[in-house]
Amino acid sequence: MKLTKKLMIATAMLVTTPMALPTVAAAQEFPMVAGDYSQVSGIFVKDGGAFKYATHLATKWVDVQEFAKSKGWISDYKILINEYPRDGEPTIYLMTTFSRMADAAEGERRNKEYDAYMKSSAEQQIAESGNRAEYRTVQSSMLLREYKVR
């Protein structure tokens, strides 16, 4: 009888212990916390187009980024040059950092403010972007999110 009672207690402990372990593990915080987003576009600049595209970036692109930064829509932006591109890799990366994604209504409001700032329509802006295909190709686009250790 003593052996049966001990066996029953041991069995109960073996059955309930695995159920308690996930609860303890789940109660621990994830060791990292989500931070800002960075949208990164990989650009291939065609031979002979470096000066023309650099001029566009240094003027119009920076102007747009500064406008977005002044509105609080982005927190930072960078132009990164791939110093040693392998065959097929982008030669330039354009990075824009922001803390949150705009929902549909916010996106529409931003588009209207942007159009007013640029004094041009979406149609005109799309045509201008297409004209840059003469000297550059957008090869890739990524959305990355920074994670920081707690």
Disulfide bonds with the S-S distance in Angstrom:
none
